[in-house]
Amino acid sequence: MEFLRLLEGLRTPALDGLMAAVTKLGDETVFMLLAITIFWCVSKRLGYYVFAVGLTGTALNQWLKLIFRIPRPWMLDPNFTIVESARAAAQGYSFPSGHTQNIVGTLGCIAVANKQRWLRVVCAVFILLVPFSRMYLGVHTPLDVGTSFALAVALVFAFRPCFRDDERFQRSAKAVLLGVMLCVVCYVVWVNVTTFPTDVDAENLASGLKNGWSLLGAILGLAVAYWVDETRLHFDVKAPLPGQICKVVLGLALLMAVRTGAKSVLNAVTGGALWANAVRYFLMVAFAGCVWPMTFPFFAKLGKK
């Protein structure tokens, strides 16, 4: 808390706004959009790498949150203030930091898979800035951030040998997907059957349950996408720049429509059941990996002379 109080004394309106903008790069939506854009336009192998690290890291992150159940800094010290604009997104238990997990895992994969120095420098800058922003805003302690940072880095390098080249990826893809699925299933079973102490925060527990079902749907959708691509689609990510832009803009707009539409329909049908999140995320990932890639031959011709 001493370090957070030091940062509290350094706050200015300009820095508050800057850090609030930087911290959004660790949001789940940003991770999803970046991972899918890579999957569609850059490299399927790198896309699977980012998803494997991200989904595994998120499952472990949620596990640790509910095991340790550490409150946010302003609850540990009522006299400590946070940047109010960050409060709404700071849901759930504090330890460890989900935003740090997302940004370090995602940009870490990109950095180690790419030899371009400028790109590695950019990744390194944001890998440091986003965790710092979480502490500056007052929503996480150094322990929260440091644990997530170390966990994300460990996963980046643990998965790296499986995604180093196409040959290794082909040999290990099924095992990797099965491993990620096993990790997620274990978390979902654990969080649904565990009898938590009476002092557990109901809102935090509901968040952990919801995230578990979402992760399950995402990994099942990713597994189906891999099977469909390997057996039928074999889609190519290459396209002229106009085609890539249209592919991403239209595809992400439709994906967000699936995300919003499925939520409304499933909530109406299931009465807001938490397991409906598994169906919603399955539909989203299946659309991204199976349906939208069917249009890629069209975008590959768009902009060609």
C-alpha positions as CSV (number, residue, x, y, z in Angstrom):
1,M,0.0,0.0,0.0
2,E,3.0,2.3,0.6
3,F,3.8,2.3,-3.1
4,L,0.2,3.0,-4.0
5,R,0.1,6.0,-1.6
6,L,3.2,7.3,-3.3
7,L,1.5,7.1,-6.7
8,E,-1.6,8.7,-5.2
9,G,0.4,11.8,-4.3
10,L,1.7,12.1,-7.9
11,R,-1.7,12.1,-9.6
12,T,-2.7,15.0,-11.9
13,P,-5.9,15.3,-14.1
14,A,-3.7,14.9,-17.2
15,L,-2.0,11.7,-15.9
16,D,-5.3,10.4,-14.7
17,G,-6.8,10.6,-18.2
18,L,-3.7,9.1,-19.8
19,M,-3.5,6.2,-17.4
20,A,-7.3,5.6,-17.8
21,A,-6.8,5.3,-21.5
22,V,-3.7,3.1,-21.3
23,T,-5.4,0.7,-18.9
24,K,-8.2,-0.1,-21.3
25,L,-5.7,-2.0,-23.5
26,G,-5.9,-4.7,-20.9
27,D,-9.7,-5.1,-21.2
28,E,-11.1,-8.5,-22.3
29,T,-12.6,-6.8,-25.4
30,V,-9.3,-5.5,-26.6
31,F,-7.7,-8.9,-26.1
32,M,-10.4,-10.5,-28.1
33,L,-10.3,-8.0,-31.0
34,L,-6.5,-8.2,-31.2
35,A,-6.3,-12.0,-31.1
36,I,-9.0,-12.4,-33.8
37,T,-7.4,-9.7,-36.0
38,I,-4.1,-11.7,-35.8
39,F,-6.0,-14.9,-36.5
40,W,-7.7,-13.5,-39.6
41,C,-5.0,-11.3,-41.1
42,V,-1.5,-12.2,-39.8
43,S,-1.0,-15.8,-38.8
44,K,-3.3,-18.6,-37.7
45,R,-0.5,-20.1,-35.7
46,L,0.2,-16.9,-33.8
47,G,-3.6,-16.5,-33.3
48,Y,-3.8,-19.9,-31.7
49,Y,-0.8,-19.1,-29.6
50,V,-2.4,-15.9,-28.3
51,F,-5.6,-17.7,-27.6
52,A,-3.9,-20.6,-25.8
53,V,-1.9,-18.3,-23.5
54,G,-4.9,-16.0,-22.9
55,L,-7.5,-18.6,-22.1
56,T,-5.2,-20.6,-19.8
57,G,-4.0,-17.4,-18.1
58,T,-7.6,-16.2,-17.5
59,A,-8.6,-19.5,-16.0
60,L,-5.7,-19.6,-13.7
61,N,-6.3,-15.9,-12.8
62,Q,-9.9,-16.6,-11.9
63,W,-8.9,-19.6,-9.9
64,L,-6.4,-17.5,-7.8
65,K,-9.0,-14.7,-7.3
66,L,-11.5,-17.1,-5.7
67,I,-8.9,-19.0,-3.7
68,F,-7.3,-16.0,-2.0
69,R,-10.3,-13.6,-2.2
70,I,-8.2,-10.4,-1.6
71,P,-10.3,-7.2,-1.6
72,R,-9.4,-4.2,-3.7
73,P,-6.9,-1.6,-2.3
74,W,-9.6,0.9,-1.3
75,M,-11.3,-1.8,0.8
76,L,-8.1,-2.7,2.5
77,D,-7.5,0.9,3.4
78,P,-10.7,3.1,3.5
79,N,-8.5,6.2,3.6
80,F,-6.9,5.4,0.2
81,T,-8.5,7.0,-2.9
82,I,-8.6,5.7,-6.4
83,V,-9.2,7.4,-9.8
84,E,-13.0,7.2,-9.9
85,S,-13.2,6.6,-13.6
86,A,-11.5,3.2,-13.1
87,R,-13.9,2.0,-10.4
88,A,-16.6,0.7,-12.8
89,A,-14.1,-1.7,-14.5
90,A,-12.5,-2.8,-11.3
91,Q,-14.9,-5.6,-10.5
92,G,-14.1,-8.8,-8.7
93,Y,-11.4,-9.6,-6.2
94,S,-8.1,-7.7,-6.5
95,F,-5.5,-10.5,-6.6
96,P,-4.2,-11.1,-9.3
97,S,-4.7,-8.5,-12.0
98,G,-6.7,-9.6,-15.0
99,H,-5.7,-6.6,-17.1
100,T,-2.0,-7.3,-16.5
101,Q,-2.6,-11.0,-17.4
102,N,-4.2,-10.0,-20.7
103,I,-1.7,-7.4,-21.9
104,V,1.4,-9.3,-20.9
105,G,0.2,-12.6,-22.3
106,T,-1.0,-11.1,-25.6
107,L,1.9,-8.8,-26.4
108,G,4.3,-11.2,-24.9
109,C,3.3,-13.8,-27.5
110,I,3.6,-11.2,-30.3
111,A,7.0,-10.1,-29.1
112,V,8.6,-13.5,-28.8
113,A,7.1,-14.6,-32.2
114,N,8.3,-11.6,-34.1
115,K,11.9,-10.6,-34.8
116,Q,11.2,-7.0,-35.8
117,R,12.9,-4.8,-33.2
118,W,10.5,-1.9,-33.4
119,L,7.5,-4.2,-32.7
120,R,9.2,-5.7,-29.8
121,V,9.9,-2.3,-28.3
122,V,6.3,-1.2,-28.7
123,C,5.1,-4.4,-27.1
124,A,7.6,-4.0,-24.2
125,V,6.4,-0.4,-23.6
126,F,2.8,-1.4,-23.2
127,I,3.7,-4.5,-21.3
128,L,5.1,-2.2,-18.7
129,L,2.7,0.7,-19.0
130,V,-0.6,-1.2,-18.5
131,P,0.4,-2.9,-15.2
132,F,1.7,0.4,-14.0
133,S,-1.6,2.1,-14.9
134,R,-3.4,-0.4,-12.7
135,M,-1.4,0.7,-9.7
136,Y,-1.5,4.4,-10.6
137,L,-5.3,4.3,-10.8
138,G,-5.4,2.6,-7.4
139,V,-7.2,-0.6,-8.4
140,H,-4.4,-3.1,-7.9
141,T,-1.4,-3.5,-5.6
142,P,2.2,-4.4,-6.7
143,L,1.5,-8.0,-5.5
144,D,-1.6,-8.2,-7.8
145,V,0.3,-6.9,-10.8
146,G,3.6,-8.7,-10.1
147,T,1.9,-12.1,-9.8
148,S,-0.1,-11.7,-13.0
149,F,3.0,-10.5,-14.8
150,A,5.1,-13.5,-13.8
151,L,2.2,-15.9,-14.6
152,A,1.7,-14.5,-18.0
153,V,5.4,-14.5,-18.9
154,A,5.7,-18.1,-17.7
155,L,2.8,-19.2,-19.9
156,V,4.2,-17.3,-23.0
157,F,7.5,-19.3,-22.7
158,A,5.8,-22.5,-21.7
159,F,3.6,-22.6,-24.8
160,R,6.3,-21.1,-27.1
161,P,7.9,-24.4,-28.2
162,C,4.5,-25.7,-29.5
163,F,4.1,-22.6,-31.8
164,R,7.7,-22.0,-32.9
165,D,7.1,-23.2,-36.5
166,D,4.3,-24.7,-38.6
167,E,5.7,-28.3,-38.2
168,R,5.7,-28.1,-34.4
169,F,2.3,-26.5,-34.4
170,Q,0.8,-29.3,-36.5
171,R,2.3,-31.9,-34.2
172,S,1.2,-30.3,-31.0
173,A,-2.0,-28.3,-31.8
174,K,-4.4,-31.0,-30.7
175,A,-2.6,-31.6,-27.4
176,V,-2.4,-27.9,-26.7
177,L,-6.1,-27.4,-27.3
178,L,-6.9,-30.4,-25.1
179,G,-4.6,-29.1,-22.4
180,V,-6.2,-25.7,-22.4
181,M,-9.7,-27.3,-22.4
182,L,-8.7,-29.5,-19.4
183,C,-7.6,-26.5,-17.5
184,V,-10.8,-24.6,-18.2
185,V,-13.0,-27.6,-17.4
186,C,-11.2,-28.2,-14.1
187,Y,-11.8,-24.6,-13.2
188,V,-15.5,-24.7,-14.2
189,V,-16.1,-27.9,-12.2
190,W,-14.2,-26.5,-9.2
191,V,-16.0,-23.2,-9.0
192,N,-19.4,-24.9,-9.4
193,V,-19.0,-27.7,-6.8
194,T,-16.9,-25.9,-4.2
195,T,-18.6,-24.8,-1.0
196,F,-17.1,-21.4,-0.4
197,P,-17.0,-19.7,3.1
198,T,-20.0,-17.6,4.1
199,D,-17.9,-14.5,3.9
200,V,-17.3,-14.9,0.1
201,D,-18.6,-11.9,-1.8
202,A,-21.6,-13.0,-3.8
203,E,-20.9,-10.5,-6.7
204,N,-17.3,-11.7,-7.0
205,L,-18.4,-15.4,-6.9
206,A,-21.0,-14.7,-9.6
207,S,-18.3,-13.1,-11.7
208,G,-16.0,-16.1,-11.3
209,L,-18.8,-18.4,-12.3
210,K,-19.7,-16.3,-15.3
211,N,-16.1,-16.1,-16.5
212,G,-15.7,-19.9,-16.1
213,W,-18.6,-20.6,-18.4
214,S,-17.4,-18.0,-20.9
215,L,-14.0,-19.6,-21.0
216,L,-15.5,-23.0,-21.6
217,G,-17.5,-21.8,-24.5
218,A,-14.5,-20.0,-26.0
219,I,-12.2,-23.0,-25.8
220,L,-14.9,-25.3,-27.3
221,G,-15.4,-22.9,-30.1
222,L,-11.7,-22.7,-30.7
223,A,-11.4,-26.5,-30.9
224,V,-14.3,-26.7,-33.4
225,A,-12.7,-23.9,-35.4
226,Y,-9.4,-25.8,-35.6
227,W,-11.2,-29.0,-36.6
228,V,-13.2,-27.3,-39.3
229,D,-10.2,-25.5,-40.7
230,E,-8.0,-28.6,-40.8
231,T,-10.7,-30.8,-42.4
232,R,-12.6,-28.4,-44.7
233,L,-11.7,-24.7,-44.8
234,H,-7.9,-24.4,-44.9
235,F,-8.4,-20.7,-45.1
236,D,-5.6,-18.3,-46.0
237,V,-5.0,-15.1,-44.1
238,K,-3.3,-13.3,-47.0
239,A,-5.1,-10.5,-48.8
240,P,-4.3,-7.0,-50.3
241,L,-4.5,-4.2,-47.7
242,P,-8.0,-3.0,-48.8
243,G,-9.2,-6.6,-48.4
244,Q,-7.6,-6.9,-45.0
245,I,-9.2,-3.7,-43.8
246,C,-12.6,-4.7,-45.0
247,K,-12.2,-8.2,-43.7
248,V,-11.4,-6.9,-40.2
249,V,-13.9,-4.0,-40.0
250,L,-16.9,-6.0,-41.3
251,G,-15.9,-9.2,-39.5
252,L,-15.5,-7.5,-36.1
253,A,-18.7,-5.5,-36.6
254,L,-20.6,-8.8,-37.2
255,L,-18.8,-10.5,-34.3
256,M,-19.9,-7.7,-32.0
257,A,-23.5,-8.1,-33.3
258,V,-23.3,-11.9,-32.6
259,R,-22.0,-11.0,-29.1
260,T,-24.8,-8.6,-28.3
261,G,-27.6,-10.5,-30.1
262,A,-26.7,-13.8,-28.6
263,K,-26.7,-12.3,-25.1
264,S,-30.2,-10.8,-25.5
265,V,-31.7,-14.0,-26.9
266,L,-30.0,-16.3,-24.4
267,N,-31.0,-14.1,-21.5
268,A,-34.6,-14.2,-22.6
269,V,-34.6,-18.0,-23.2
270,T,-32.6,-19.1,-20.1
271,G,-33.7,-16.3,-17.7
272,G,-30.1,-15.1,-17.4
273,A,-28.6,-18.5,-16.5
274,L,-24.8,-18.2,-16.1
275,W,-24.2,-21.3,-18.3
276,A,-25.7,-19.4,-21.2
277,N,-22.4,-17.5,-21.4
278,A,-20.7,-20.7,-22.6
279,V,-23.2,-20.9,-25.5
280,R,-22.6,-17.2,-26.3
281,Y,-18.9,-17.4,-26.4
282,F,-19.0,-20.6,-28.3
283,L,-21.1,-18.9,-31.0
284,M,-18.7,-16.0,-31.1
285,V,-15.5,-18.0,-31.5
286,A,-17.2,-20.4,-33.9
287,F,-18.3,-17.5,-36.0
288,A,-14.7,-16.1,-35.9
289,G,-13.1,-19.4,-36.8
290,C,-15.6,-21.2,-39.0
291,V,-18.1,-18.8,-40.5
292,W,-16.4,-15.6,-41.3
293,P,-13.3,-17.3,-42.9
294,M,-15.5,-18.7,-45.6
295,T,-15.6,-15.1,-47.0
296,F,-11.8,-14.8,-47.2
297,P,-11.4,-15.8,-50.8
298,F,-13.5,-12.7,-51.7
299,F,-11.4,-10.4,-49.6
300,A,-8.2,-11.9,-51.1
301,K,-9.3,-10.6,-54.5
302,L,-10.4,-7.2,-53.2
303,G,-7.9,-4.5,-54.2
304,K,-5.9,-6.7,-56.6
305,K,-4.9,-4.9,-59.8
